[in-house]
Each structure stands twice: as structure tokens, then as C-alpha cells.
Amino acid sequence: MIAATVVYQTIRWAEGPVLSESDHPVNKIVVIREGATFLQAAALLEREQLIRSRSRFVILGKSQDADRKIQPGEYEFNGAMPPAEILSKLLTGRVLLHAVTIPEGYTITQIADVLNEQRITSSVDFLQMASDRSFIKALGISAETVEGYLFPDTYRFARTTPAKEVIRTMVDQLGRVVTEEWQTRAKEMNLTVHQVLTLASVIEKKPVRETNGHTFLRSFIID
């Protein structure tokens, strides 16, 4: 009976946030470190006044086998979020994503600097992976580096995202632009995909330009 009562009270507690929406709660960013235990995470949430009781949060977590299952990263919570919702975000790794814009014409080094400044990934790691032959081959690229294969766009990344994942995302975005029709058009002009991308890269780097590599890629099929 006592155990059943504790479980029932914990479930009811999990539905009740610290604050109500009428209190206009302020969003808070908390960082769950790599290797942090669930108890440490609960203590942090209690200290930030995002939950009322760390002990009840731990009980709630145990009901879902949460210990050692929470995902590290940067999270955004507020006091109006029910503990059950906070726990769900921790278990599924719904971390805070940051918008990062890679302008057209940027070199690999410039892209690495932007990502480093935004604390997305280390510029050293990025440049190393950008010229890693085995990794580049695994991406399906026949080149010495990924220069020209990183599509300029606005991306959303979590802080401390591995360089491999960042590069793969940018290359995949290029793949969405370089369609089968696009490749057929290149073949008709006796050009390889790499040659077209190299041409686009040259256009991007011209000091004075009437067009740019980004536009060139988008209009390649039509022109």
C-alpha cells in the first residue's frame, strides 16, 4: 500500500510543474555533462529551480530506467514544464539547436572558423576530417578534400557536434541539390560532378562577380 501510494504521488507530482504559464517563466539553459549520473542531473535541475524535488525526480526516473540513459548536451527548460516532460527531453536527447549560416564562397578554413566561433565543433577537428581520405571516400567523394562539397546554407546544430556529423550534414545537403537530372546535365556537357563543383568554387572566389557558385549550382540544369 505504501509503495503504491508513493508511485501514485510521484505520478501526480510528475504532472505538476514548479510554475504556471501565468508566472511567465524564463527559459533556462542547462548543460548535462558527458558521463553525468541521473542523480547529478536531478540535483542540477533542482538547483536551477526547474523541479521541486530531486528525490521525487529520481523516483520518476527509476520508473523509466532513466539512470545512465539520459543524453548529455545543452538543454532549454523552464519552470512551467512538467517534470515528466523534462525527463522525456533528457531521455530522447532533444538538445538545444543553434542556427549557423555558412555563406557562399567560404573556404574550408573559413567554415571551420565559423563553426569554432559558434562552439559547434573544433576547427582543428573539422579541418582534420575535411582532408581525411578514408572519411571522404566513405562519403562517396573522389577528391582530396571536401572543398566544394560543403553546401552553403543555414544549418541547425547542437553545441559540440562531432566534426564528422557536421561535414556529413553539409555534404548531404549538397546531395539534395545535385540531383540525378543535374548529374545527367553534367554528363551531357562532358563534365564530371567534381569538375562542375570546382567550377562553382572558382566562380564563388572571384573578387567581382555577376553570379556566384550557389546560384550557378541552382541554375545549372536550366542554363
Buried (B, 14 or more C-beta within 10 A) or exposed (E): EEEEEEEEEBEEBBEEBBBEEEEEBEEBEBBBEEEBEBBBBBBBBBEBEBBBBBEBBBBBBEEEEBEEEBBBBBBBBBBBBBBBBBBBBBBEBBBBBBEBEBBBBBBBEEBBBBBBEBEBBBBEBBBEBBBBEEBBEEBEBEBEBBBBBBBBBEBEBBBBBBBBBBBBBBBEBBEEEBEEEBBEBBEEEEBEBBEBBBBBBEBBEEEEEEEBBBBBBEEBEEE
